[in-house]
């Protein structure tokens, strides 16, 4: 029995290995399938754009934090001696 050797053998072994799916990838795929099966894709998109959406709240808190930092910075700079 003749075994394949050389570059074609190595490439065949590399190409035949299947990448394993991580838990995170599997969860993401399951979530996408669930949203499509239940027909809630649009509802979730609308909810996340509203005032109750996590992303919107997170962005709001970041803007408030940045403004507060600027106010405090301006106060510190005004108190410095020239």
PyMOL Python script that loads the backbone (N, CA, C, O; Angstrom):
from pymol import cmd

cmd.read_pdbstr("""\
ATOM      1  N   UNK A   1       0.857  -1.177   0.000  1.00  0.00           N
ATOM      2  CA  UNK A   1       0.000   0.000   0.000  1.00  0.00           C
ATOM      3  C   UNK A   1       0.895   1.229   0.000  1.00  0.00           C
ATOM      4  O   UNK A   1       1.802   1.365   0.821  1.00  0.00           O
ATOM      5  N   UNK A   2       0.616   2.116  -0.939  1.00  0.00           N
ATOM      6  CA  UNK A   2       1.413   3.328  -1.076  1.00  0.00           C
ATOM      7  C   UNK A   2       0.741   4.488  -0.340  1.00  0.00           C
ATOM      8  O   UNK A   2      -0.435   4.786  -0.551  1.00  0.00           O
ATOM      9  N   UNK A   3       1.498   5.111   0.501  1.00  0.00           N
ATOM     10  CA  UNK A   3       0.970   6.268   1.238  1.00  0.00           C
ATOM     11  C   UNK A   3       1.254   7.541   0.446  1.00  0.00           C
ATOM     12  O   UNK A   3       2.305   7.666  -0.183  1.00  0.00           O
ATOM     13  N   UNK A   4       0.310   8.488   0.480  1.00  0.00           N
ATOM     14  CA  UNK A   4       0.586   9.760  -0.181  1.00  0.00           C
ATOM     15  C   UNK A   4       1.634  10.525   0.630  1.00  0.00           C
ATOM     16  O   UNK A   4       1.591  10.547   1.860  1.00  0.00           O
ATOM     17  N   UNK A   5       2.555  11.135  -0.066  1.00  0.00           N
ATOM     18  CA  UNK A   5       3.591  11.885   0.637  1.00  0.00           C
ATOM     19  C   UNK A   5       3.777  13.227  -0.036  1.00  0.00           C
ATOM     20  O   UNK A   5       3.252  13.481  -1.120  1.00  0.00           O
ATOM     21  N   UNK A   6       4.512  14.053   0.607  1.00  0.00           N
ATOM     22  CA  UNK A   6       4.812  15.354   0.043  1.00  0.00           C
ATOM     23  C   UNK A   6       3.807  16.412   0.442  1.00  0.00           C
ATOM     24  O   UNK A   6       3.071  16.273   1.419  1.00  0.00           O
ATOM     25  N   UNK A   7       3.800  17.478  -0.348  1.00  0.00           N
ATOM     26  CA  UNK A   7       2.982  18.653  -0.054  1.00  0.00           C
ATOM     27  C   UNK A   7       1.492  18.336  -0.138  1.00  0.00           C
ATOM     28  O   UNK A   7       0.718  18.859   0.664  1.00  0.00           O
ATOM     29  N   UNK A   8       1.068  17.507  -1.070  1.00  0.00           N
ATOM     30  CA  UNK A   8      -0.357  17.206  -1.214  1.00  0.00           C
ATOM     31  C   UNK A   8      -0.889  16.487   0.017  1.00  0.00           C
ATOM     32  O   UNK A   8      -2.045  16.678   0.396  1.00  0.00           O
ATOM     33  N   UNK A   9      -0.060  15.663   0.641  1.00  0.00           N
ATOM     34  CA  UNK A   9      -0.469  14.955   1.854  1.00  0.00           C
ATOM     35  C   UNK A   9      -0.689  15.946   2.998  1.00  0.00           C
ATOM     36  O   UNK A   9      -1.686  15.865   3.715  1.00  0.00           O
ATOM     37  N   UNK A  10       0.239  16.868   3.160  1.00  0.00           N
ATOM     38  CA  UNK A  10       0.150  17.855   4.236  1.00  0.00           C
ATOM     39  C   UNK A  10      -1.054  18.764   4.024  1.00  0.00           C
ATOM     40  O   UNK A  10      -1.808  19.028   4.960  1.00  0.00           O
ATOM     41  N   UNK A  11      -1.234  19.239   2.805  1.00  0.00           N
ATOM     42  CA  UNK A  11      -2.366  20.122   2.514  1.00  0.00           C
ATOM     43  C   UNK A  11      -3.687  19.397   2.678  1.00  0.00           C
ATOM     44  O   UNK A  11      -4.672  19.993   3.116  1.00  0.00           O
ATOM     45  N   UNK A  12      -3.722  18.122   2.333  1.00  0.00           N
ATOM     46  CA  UNK A  12      -4.946  17.343   2.499  1.00  0.00           C
ATOM     47  C   UNK A  12      -5.333  17.210   3.957  1.00  0.00           C
ATOM     48  O   UNK A  12      -6.513  17.281   4.300  1.00  0.00           O
ATOM     49  N   UNK A  13      -4.343  17.017   4.815  1.00  0.00           N
ATOM     50  CA  UNK A  13      -4.625  16.899   6.246  1.00  0.00           C
ATOM     51  C   UNK A  13      -5.107  18.223   6.825  1.00  0.00           C
ATOM     52  O   UNK A  13      -6.024  18.256   7.646  1.00  0.00           O
ATOM     53  N   UNK A  14      -4.489  19.297   6.398  1.00  0.00           N
ATOM     54  CA  UNK A  14      -4.875  20.614   6.907  1.00  0.00           C
ATOM     55  C   UNK A  14      -6.278  20.964   6.438  1.00  0.00           C
ATOM     56  O   UNK A  14      -7.095  21.434   7.231  1.00  0.00           O
ATOM     57  N   UNK A  15      -6.566  20.745   5.178  1.00  0.00           N
ATOM     58  CA  UNK A  15      -7.860  21.098   4.622  1.00  0.00           C
ATOM     59  C   UNK A  15      -8.991  20.236   5.133  1.00  0.00           C
ATOM     60  O   UNK A  15     -10.143  20.669   5.122  1.00  0.00           O
ATOM     61  N   UNK A  16      -8.696  19.024   5.583  1.00  0.00           N
ATOM     62  CA  UNK A  16      -9.755  18.125   6.015  1.00  0.00           C
ATOM     63  C   UNK A  16     -10.187  18.361   7.454  1.00  0.00           C
ATOM     64  O   UNK A  16     -11.259  17.908   7.856  1.00  0.00           O
ATOM     65  N   UNK A  17      -9.372  19.065   8.238  1.00  0.00           N
ATOM     66  CA  UNK A  17      -9.751  19.327   9.625  1.00  0.00           C
ATOM     67  C   UNK A  17     -10.841  20.374   9.679  1.00  0.00           C
ATOM     68  O   UNK A  17     -10.742  21.429   9.054  1.00  0.00           O
ATOM     69  N   UNK A  18     -11.885  20.069  10.435  1.00  0.00           N
ATOM     70  CA  UNK A  18     -12.980  21.013  10.615  1.00  0.00           C
ATOM     71  C   UNK A  18     -12.727  21.855  11.854  1.00  0.00           C
ATOM     72  O   UNK A  18     -12.302  21.345  12.890  1.00  0.00           O
ATOM     73  N   UNK A  19     -12.989  23.127  11.738  1.00  0.00           N
ATOM     74  CA  UNK A  19     -12.840  24.011  12.885  1.00  0.00           C
ATOM     75  C   UNK A  19     -13.977  23.730  13.860  1.00  0.00           C
ATOM     76  O   UNK A  19     -15.135  23.617  13.457  1.00  0.00           O
ATOM     77  N   UNK A  20     -13.645  23.619  15.130  1.00  0.00           N
ATOM     78  CA  UNK A  20     -14.667  23.408  16.145  1.00  0.00           C
ATOM     79  C   UNK A  20     -15.319  24.752  16.462  1.00  0.00           C
ATOM     80  O   UNK A  20     -14.659  25.791  16.491  1.00  0.00           O
ATOM     81  N   UNK A  21     -16.627  24.704  16.697  1.00  0.00           N
ATOM     82  CA  UNK A  21     -17.371  25.912  17.023  1.00  0.00           C
ATOM     83  C   UNK A  21     -17.256  26.171  18.525  1.00  0.00           C
ATOM     84  O   UNK A  21     -17.462  25.271  19.340  1.00  0.00           O
ATOM     85  N   UNK A  22     -16.931  27.394  18.873  1.00  0.00           N
ATOM     86  CA  UNK A  22     -16.818  27.744  20.286  1.00  0.00           C
ATOM     87  C   UNK A  22     -18.212  27.888  20.894  1.00  0.00           C
ATOM     88  O   UNK A  22     -19.213  27.990  20.185  1.00  0.00           O
ATOM     89  N   UNK A  23     -18.246  27.892  22.204  1.00  0.00           N
ATOM     90  CA  UNK A  23     -19.511  28.049  22.914  1.00  0.00           C
ATOM     91  C   UNK A  23     -20.143  29.395  22.593  1.00  0.00           C
ATOM     92  O   UNK A  23     -21.360  29.496  22.440  1.00  0.00           O
ATOM     93  N   UNK A  24     -19.322  30.420  22.493  1.00  0.00           N
ATOM     94  CA  UNK A  24     -19.830  31.752  22.187  1.00  0.00           C
ATOM     95  C   UNK A  24     -20.443  31.808  20.785  1.00  0.00           C
ATOM     96  O   UNK A  24     -21.511  32.389  20.589  1.00  0.00           O
ATOM     97  N   UNK A  25     -19.761  31.203  19.821  1.00  0.00           N
ATOM     98  CA  UNK A  25     -20.292  31.179  18.454  1.00  0.00           C
ATOM     99  C   UNK A  25     -21.591  30.397  18.393  1.00  0.00           C
ATOM    100  O   UNK A  25     -22.530  30.809  17.711  1.00  0.00           O
ATOM    101  N   UNK A  26     -21.659  29.262  19.102  1.00  0.00           N
ATOM    102  CA  UNK A  26     -22.861  28.437  19.125  1.00  0.00           C
ATOM    103  C   UNK A  26     -24.015  29.198  19.759  1.00  0.00           C
ATOM    104  O   UNK A  26     -25.136  29.158  19.252  1.00  0.00           O
ATOM    105  N   UNK A  27     -23.757  29.882  20.849  1.00  0.00           N
ATOM    106  CA  UNK A  27     -24.797  30.663  21.517  1.00  0.00           C
ATOM    107  C   UNK A  27     -25.318  31.768  20.604  1.00  0.00           C
ATOM    108  O   UNK A  27     -26.524  32.006  20.525  1.00  0.00           O
ATOM    109  N   UNK A  28     -24.406  32.435  19.920  1.00  0.00           N
ATOM    110  CA  UNK A  28     -24.808  33.508  19.005  1.00  0.00           C
ATOM    111  C   UNK A  28     -25.675  32.957  17.884  1.00  0.00           C
ATOM    112  O   UNK A  28     -26.691  33.556  17.532  1.00  0.00           O
ATOM    113  N   UNK A  29     -25.284  31.821  17.323  1.00  0.00           N
ATOM    114  CA  UNK A  29     -26.054  31.189  16.257  1.00  0.00           C
ATOM    115  C   UNK A  29     -27.433  30.768  16.761  1.00  0.00           C
ATOM    116  O   UNK A  29     -28.437  30.978  16.079  1.00  0.00           O
ATOM    117  N   UNK A  30     -27.481  30.175  17.953  1.00  0.00           N
ATOM    118  CA  UNK A  30     -28.762  29.770  18.546  1.00  0.00           C
ATOM    119  C   UNK A  30     -29.672  30.976  18.777  1.00  0.00           C
ATOM    120  O   UNK A  30     -30.874  30.898  18.524  1.00  0.00           O
ATOM    121  N   UNK A  31     -29.112  32.084  19.251  1.00  0.00           N
ATOM    122  CA  UNK A  31     -29.899  33.290  19.515  1.00  0.00           C
ATOM    123  C   UNK A  31     -30.464  33.855  18.210  1.00  0.00           C
ATOM    124  O   UNK A  31     -31.632  34.239  18.147  1.00  0.00           O
ATOM    125  N   UNK A  32     -29.634  33.903  17.180  1.00  0.00           N
ATOM    126  CA  UNK A  32     -30.103  34.402  15.881  1.00  0.00           C
ATOM    127  C   UNK A  32     -31.236  33.528  15.346  1.00  0.00           C
ATOM    128  O   UNK A  32     -32.234  34.042  14.841  1.00  0.00           O
ATOM    129  N   UNK A  33     -31.082  32.214  15.458  1.00  0.00           N
ATOM    130  CA  UNK A  33     -32.133  31.299  14.996  1.00  0.00           C
ATOM    131  C   UNK A  33     -33.410  31.469  15.803  1.00  0.00           C
ATOM    132  O   UNK A  33     -34.505  31.445  15.242  1.00  0.00           O
ATOM    133  N   UNK A  34     -33.279  31.640  17.111  1.00  0.00           N
ATOM    134  CA  UNK A  34     -34.448  31.825  17.973  1.00  0.00           C
ATOM    135  C   UNK A  34     -35.197  33.101  17.602  1.00  0.00           C
ATOM    136  O   UNK A  34     -36.425  33.098  17.521  1.00  0.00           O
ATOM    137  N   UNK A  35     -34.464  34.191  17.377  1.00  0.00           N
ATOM    138  CA  UNK A  35     -35.109  35.454  17.016  1.00  0.00           C
ATOM    139  C   UNK A  35     -35.886  35.311  15.717  1.00  0.00           C
ATOM    140  O   UNK A  35     -36.996  35.830  15.596  1.00  0.00           O
ATOM    141  N   UNK A  36     -35.311  34.609  14.743  1.00  0.00           N
ATOM    142  CA  UNK A  36     -35.995  34.435  13.463  1.00  0.00           C
ATOM    143  C   UNK A  36     -37.209  33.524  13.601  1.00  0.00           C
ATOM    144  O   UNK A  36     -38.257  33.804  13.019  1.00  0.00           O
ATOM    145  N   UNK A  37     -37.086  32.435  14.365  1.00  0.00           N
ATOM    146  CA  UNK A  37     -38.203  31.507  14.543  1.00  0.00           C
ATOM    147  C   UNK A  37     -39.366  32.172  15.264  1.00  0.00           C
ATOM    148  O   UNK A  37     -40.522  31.947  14.905  1.00  0.00           O
ATOM    149  N   UNK A  38     -39.083  32.979  16.263  1.00  0.00           N
ATOM    150  CA  UNK A  38     -40.134  33.639  17.042  1.00  0.00           C
ATOM    151  C   UNK A  38     -40.649  34.910  16.376  1.00  0.00           C
ATOM    152  O   UNK A  38     -41.682  35.446  16.777  1.00  0.00           O
ATOM    153  N   UNK A  39     -39.942  35.391  15.373  1.00  0.00           N
ATOM    154  CA  UNK A  39     -40.368  36.603  14.682  1.00  0.00           C
ATOM    155  C   UNK A  39     -40.233  37.859  15.526  1.00  0.00           C
ATOM    156  O   UNK A  39     -41.070  38.757  15.439  1.00  0.00           O
ATOM    157  N   UNK A  40     -39.193  37.931  16.340  1.00  0.00           N
ATOM    158  CA  UNK A  40     -39.034  39.073  17.245  1.00  0.00           C
ATOM    159  C   UNK A  40     -37.870  39.973  16.851  1.00  0.00           C
ATOM    160  O   UNK A  40     -37.459  40.828  17.635  1.00  0.00           O
ATOM    161  N   UNK A  41     -37.337  39.793  15.651  1.00  0.00           N
ATOM    162  CA  UNK A  41     -36.183  40.582  15.224  1.00  0.00           C
ATOM    163  C   UNK A  41     -36.528  42.067  15.199  1.00  0.00           C
ATOM    164  O   UNK A  41     -35.790  42.885  15.750  1.00  0.00           O
ATOM    165  N   UNK A  42     -37.634  42.417  14.571  1.00  0.00           N
ATOM    166  CA  UNK A  42     -38.032  43.830  14.468  1.00  0.00           C
ATOM    167  C   UNK A  42     -38.394  44.407  15.829  1.00  0.00           C
ATOM    168  O   UNK A  42     -38.054  45.548  16.139  1.00  0.00           O
ATOM    169  N   UNK A  43     -39.082  43.614  16.633  1.00  0.00           N
ATOM    170  CA  UNK A  43     -39.473  44.085  17.958  1.00  0.00           C
ATOM    171  C   UNK A  43     -38.250  44.408  18.812  1.00  0.00           C
ATOM    172  O   UNK A  43     -38.232  45.418  19.515  1.00  0.00           O
ATOM    173  N   UNK A  44     -37.237  43.560  18.753  1.00  0.00           N
ATOM    174  CA  UNK A  44     -36.010  43.821  19.507  1.00  0.00           C
ATOM    175  C   UNK A  44     -35.285  45.053  18.984  1.00  0.00           C
ATOM    176  O   UNK A  44     -34.735  45.832  19.762  1.00  0.00           O
ATOM    177  N   UNK A  45     -35.283  45.229  17.669  1.00  0.00           N
ATOM    178  CA  UNK A  45     -34.624  46.398  17.086  1.00  0.00           C
ATOM    179  C   UNK A  45     -35.321  47.679  17.535  1.00  0.00           C
ATOM    180  O   UNK A  45     -34.659  48.659  17.876  1.00  0.00           O
ATOM    181  N   UNK A  46     -36.634  47.674  17.536  1.00  0.00           N
ATOM    182  CA  UNK A  46     -37.400  48.857  17.960  1.00  0.00           C
ATOM    183  C   UNK A  46     -37.166  49.129  19.446  1.00  0.00           C
ATOM    184  O   UNK A  46     -36.968  50.275  19.850  1.00  0.00           O
ATOM    185  N   UNK A  47     -37.191  48.080  20.247  1.00  0.00           N
ATOM    186  CA  UNK A  47     -37.008  48.253  21.689  1.00  0.00           C
ATOM    187  C   UNK A  47     -35.616  48.795  22.015  1.00  0.00           C
ATOM    188  O   UNK A  47     -35.471  49.650  22.888  1.00  0.00           O
ATOM    189  N   UNK A  48     -34.606  48.305  21.324  1.00  0.00           N
ATOM    190  CA  UNK A  48     -33.244  48.760  21.600  1.00  0.00           C
ATOM    191  C   UNK A  48     -32.991  50.181  21.142  1.00  0.00           C
ATOM    192  O   UNK A  48     -32.064  50.829  21.629  1.00  0.00           O
ATOM    193  N   UNK A  49     -33.795  50.681  20.214  1.00  0.00           N
ATOM    194  CA  UNK A  49     -33.637  52.074  19.778  1.00  0.00           C
ATOM    195  C   UNK A  49     -34.320  53.041  20.730  1.00  0.00           C
ATOM    196  O   UNK A  49     -33.982  54.225  20.751  1.00  0.00           O
ATOM    197  N   UNK A  50     -35.261  52.566  21.508  1.00  0.00           N
ATOM    198  CA  UNK A  50     -36.029  53.433  22.388  1.00  0.00           C
ATOM    199  C   UNK A  50     -35.260  53.848  23.617  1.00  0.00           C
ATOM    200  O   UNK A  50     -34.087  53.510  23.777  1.00  0.00           O
ATOM    201  N   UNK A  51     -35.930  54.585  24.486  1.00  0.00           N
ATOM    202  CA  UNK A  51     -35.296  55.071  25.706  1.00  0.00           C
ATOM    203  C   UNK A  51     -34.967  53.944  26.669  1.00  0.00           C
ATOM    204  O   UNK A  51     -34.116  54.111  27.543  1.00  0.00           O
ATOM    205  N   UNK A  52     -35.622  52.800  26.526  1.00  0.00           N
ATOM    206  CA  UNK A  52     -35.392  51.690  27.443  1.00  0.00           C
ATOM    207  C   UNK A  52     -34.269  50.777  26.985  1.00  0.00           C
ATOM    208  O   UNK A  52     -33.953  49.803  27.669  1.00  0.00           O
ATOM    209  N   UNK A  53     -33.658  51.070  25.842  1.00  0.00           N
ATOM    210  CA  UNK A  53     -32.616  50.195  25.313  1.00  0.00           C
ATOM    211  C   UNK A  53     -31.316  50.322  26.085  1.00  0.00           C
ATOM    212  O   UNK A  53     -30.951  51.413  26.522  1.00  0.00           O
ATOM    213  N   UNK A  54     -30.628  49.223  26.252  1.00  0.00           N
ATOM    214  CA  UNK A  54     -29.374  49.192  27.002  1.00  0.00           C
ATOM    215  C   UNK A  54     -28.319  50.073  26.351  1.00  0.00           C
ATOM    216  O   UNK A  54     -27.630  50.833  27.031  1.00  0.00           O
ATOM    217  N   UNK A  55     -28.196  49.972  25.050  1.00  0.00           N
ATOM    218  CA  UNK A  55     -27.156  50.727  24.341  1.00  0.00           C
ATOM    219  C   UNK A  55     -27.405  52.224  24.476  1.00  0.00           C
ATOM    220  O   UNK A  55     -26.472  53.002  24.676  1.00  0.00           O
ATOM    221  N   UNK A  56     -28.655  52.615  24.367  1.00  0.00           N
ATOM    222  CA  UNK A  56     -28.999  54.032  24.498  1.00  0.00           C
ATOM    223  C   UNK A  56     -28.693  54.541  25.906  1.00  0.00           C
ATOM    224  O   UNK A  56     -28.160  55.640  26.066  1.00  0.00           O
ATOM    225  N   UNK A  57     -29.023  53.757  26.913  1.00  0.00           N
ATOM    226  CA  UNK A  57     -28.742  54.162  28.295  1.00  0.00           C
ATOM    227  C   UNK A  57     -27.236  54.251  28.540  1.00  0.00           C
ATOM    228  O   UNK A  57     -26.761  55.171  29.206  1.00  0.00           O
ATOM    229  N   UNK A  58     -26.501  53.299  28.003  1.00  0.00           N
ATOM    230  CA  UNK A  58     -25.044  53.286  28.166  1.00  0.00           C
ATOM    231  C   UNK A  58     -24.419  54.532  27.524  1.00  0.00           C
ATOM    232  O   UNK A  58     -23.550  55.172  28.115  1.00  0.00           O
ATOM    233  N   UNK A  59     -24.867  54.866  26.319  1.00  0.00           N
ATOM    234  CA  UNK A  59     -24.345  56.055  25.634  1.00  0.00           C
ATOM    235  C   UNK A  59     -24.683  57.321  26.414  1.00  0.00           C
ATOM    236  O   UNK A  59     -23.851  58.221  26.525  1.00  0.00           O
ATOM    237  N   UNK A  60     -25.905  57.397  26.956  1.00  0.00           N
ATOM    238  CA  UNK A  60     -26.310  58.556  27.745  1.00  0.00           C
ATOM    239  C   UNK A  60     -25.410  58.717  28.972  1.00  0.00           C
ATOM    240  O   UNK A  60     -24.951  59.821  29.264  1.00  0.00           O
ATOM    241  N   UNK A  61     -25.161  57.632  29.684  1.00  0.00           N
ATOM    242  CA  UNK A  61     -24.321  57.703  30.877  1.00  0.00           C
ATOM    243  C   UNK A  61     -22.891  58.098  30.540  1.00  0.00           C
ATOM    244  O   UNK A  61     -22.251  58.813  31.310  1.00  0.00           O
ATOM    245  N   UNK A  62     -22.388  57.646  29.409  1.00  0.00           N
ATOM    246  CA  UNK A  62     -21.041  58.043  28.989  1.00  0.00           C
ATOM    247  C   UNK A  62     -20.976  59.533  28.670  1.00  0.00           C
ATOM    248  O   UNK A  62     -19.993  60.196  29.000  1.00  0.00           O
ATOM    249  N   UNK A  63     -22.026  60.068  28.024  1.00  0.00           N
ATOM    250  CA  UNK A  63     -22.053  61.507  27.719  1.00  0.00           C
ATOM    251  C   UNK A  63     -22.105  62.327  29.005  1.00  0.00           C
ATOM    252  O   UNK A  63     -21.417  63.342  29.123  1.00  0.00           O
ATOM    253  N   UNK A  64     -22.910  61.895  29.961  1.00  0.00           N
ATOM    254  CA  UNK A  64     -23.019  62.608  31.234  1.00  0.00           C
ATOM    255  C   UNK A  64     -21.683  62.582  31.970  1.00  0.00           C
ATOM    256  O   UNK A  64     -21.257  63.597  32.520  1.00  0.00           O
ATOM    257  N   UNK A  65     -21.027  61.437  31.982  1.00  0.00           N
ATOM    258  CA  UNK A  65     -19.732  61.310  32.649  1.00  0.00           C
ATOM    259  C   UNK A  65     -18.694  62.226  32.006  1.00  0.00           C
ATOM    260  O   UNK A  65     -17.899  62.859  32.701  1.00  0.00           O
ATOM    261  N   UNK A  66     -18.708  62.290  30.695  1.00  0.00           N
ATOM    262  CA  UNK A  66     -17.757  63.146  29.981  1.00  0.00           C
ATOM    263  C   UNK A  66     -18.011  64.628  30.287  1.00  0.00           C
ATOM    264  O   UNK A  66     -17.070  65.392  30.505  1.00  0.00           O
ATOM    265  N   UNK A  67     -19.271  65.021  30.301  1.00  0.00           N
ATOM    266  CA  UNK A  67     -19.604  66.423  30.625  1.00  0.00           C
ATOM    267  C   UNK A  67     -19.175  66.767  32.046  1.00  0.00           C
ATOM    268  O   UNK A  67     -18.631  67.843  32.293  1.00  0.00           O
ATOM    269  N   UNK A  68     -19.421  65.847  32.980  1.00  0.00           N
ATOM    270  CA  UNK A  68     -19.033  66.081  34.367  1.00  0.00           C
ATOM    271  C   UNK A  68     -17.522  66.232  34.475  1.00  0.00           C
ATOM    272  O   UNK A  68     -17.035  67.090  35.211  1.00  0.00           O
ATOM    273  N   UNK A  69     -16.784  65.410  33.752  1.00  0.00           N
ATOM    274  CA  UNK A  69     -15.321  65.509  33.754  1.00  0.00           C
ATOM    275  C   UNK A  69     -14.879  66.873  33.231  1.00  0.00           C
ATOM    276  O   UNK A  69     -13.983  67.493  33.804  1.00  0.00           O
ATOM    277  N   UNK A  70     -15.497  67.344  32.150  1.00  0.00           N
ATOM    278  CA  UNK A  70     -15.124  68.646  31.588  1.00  0.00           C
ATOM    279  C   UNK A  70     -15.409  69.776  32.561  1.00  0.00           C
ATOM    280  O   UNK A  70     -14.616  70.710  32.675  1.00  0.00           O
ATOM    281  N   UNK A  71     -16.526  69.703  33.260  1.00  0.00           N
ATOM    282  CA  UNK A  71     -16.872  70.734  34.246  1.00  0.00           C
ATOM    283  C   UNK A  71     -15.837  70.748  35.373  1.00  0.00           C
ATOM    284  O   UNK A  71     -15.350  71.808  35.765  1.00  0.00           O
ATOM    285  N   UNK A  72     -15.508  69.569  35.885  1.00  0.00           N
ATOM    286  CA  UNK A  72     -14.522  69.484  36.960  1.00  0.00           C
ATOM    287  C   UNK A  72     -13.144  69.942  36.491  1.00  0.00           C
ATOM    288  O   UNK A  72     -12.418  70.591  37.244  1.00  0.00           O
ATOM    289  N   UNK A  73     -12.784  69.613  35.270  1.00  0.00           N
ATOM    290  CA  UNK A  73     -11.497  70.044  34.709  1.00  0.00           C
ATOM    291  C   UNK A  73     -11.445  71.569  34.613  1.00  0.00           C
ATOM    292  O   UNK A  73     -10.442  72.185  34.974  1.00  0.00           O
ATOM    293  N   UNK A  74     -12.526  72.171  34.128  1.00  0.00           N
ATOM    294  CA  UNK A  74     -12.567  73.628  34.013  1.00  0.00           C
ATOM    295  C   UNK A  74     -12.444  74.295  35.379  1.00  0.00           C
ATOM    296  O   UNK A  74     -11.784  75.327  35.508  1.00  0.00           O
ATOM    297  N   UNK A  75     -13.069  73.719  36.392  1.00  0.00           N
ATOM    298  CA  UNK A  75     -12.969  74.276  37.756  1.00  0.00           C
ATOM    299  C   UNK A  75     -11.528  74.174  38.247  1.00  0.00           C
ATOM    300  O   UNK A  75     -10.992  75.131  38.807  1.00  0.00           O
ATOM    301  N   UNK A  76     -10.894  73.006  38.039  1.00  0.00           N
ATOM    302  CA  UNK A  76      -9.501  72.842  38.483  1.00  0.00           C
ATOM    303  C   UNK A  76      -8.581  73.829  37.763  1.00  0.00           C
ATOM    304  O   UNK A  76      -7.700  74.417  38.392  1.00  0.00           O
ATOM    305  N   UNK A  77      -8.770  74.019  36.465  1.00  0.00           N
ATOM    306  CA  UNK A  77      -7.931  74.923  35.711  1.00  0.00           C
ATOM    307  C   UNK A  77      -8.130  76.378  36.133  1.00  0.00           C
ATOM    308  O   UNK A  77      -7.183  77.164  36.134  1.00  0.00           O
ATOM    309  N   UNK A  78      -9.373  76.737  36.494  1.00  0.00           N
ATOM    310  CA  UNK A  78      -9.633  78.113  36.911  1.00  0.00           C
ATOM    311  C   UNK A  78      -9.025  78.415  38.282  1.00  0.00           C
ATOM    312  O   UNK A  78      -8.747  79.574  38.588  1.00  0.00           O
ATOM    313  N   UNK A  79      -8.819  77.403  39.097  1.00  0.00           N
ATOM    314  CA  UNK A  79      -8.259  77.597  40.432  1.00  0.00           C
ATOM    315  C   UNK A  79      -6.736  77.650  40.404  1.00  0.00           C
ATOM    316  O   UNK A  79      -6.118  78.063  41.386  1.00  0.00           O
ATOM    317  N   UNK A  80      -6.129  77.245  39.312  1.00  0.00           N
ATOM    318  CA  UNK A  80      -4.671  77.245  39.236  1.00  0.00           C
ATOM    319  C   UNK A  80      -4.168  78.690  39.158  1.00  0.00           C
ATOM    320  O   UNK A  80      -4.795  79.563  38.559  1.00  0.00           O
ATOM    321  N   UNK A  81      -3.029  78.897  39.780  1.00  0.00           N
ATOM    322  CA  UNK A  81      -2.431  80.233  39.741  1.00  0.00           C
ATOM    323  C   UNK A  81      -1.699  80.406  38.425  1.00  0.00           C
ATOM    324  O   UNK A  81      -1.067  79.471  37.935  1.00  0.00           O
ATOM    325  N   UNK A  82      -1.782  81.613  37.842  1.00  0.00           N
ATOM    326  CA  UNK A  82      -1.086  81.854  36.552  1.00  0.00           C
ATOM    327  C   UNK A  82       0.411  81.947  36.686  1.00  0.00           C
ATOM    328  O   UNK A  82       1.109  82.145  35.691  1.00  0.00           O
TER     329      UNK A  82
END
""", "prot")
cmd.dss("prot")
cmd.show_as("cartoon", "prot")
cmd.util.cbc("prot")
cmd.orient("prot")
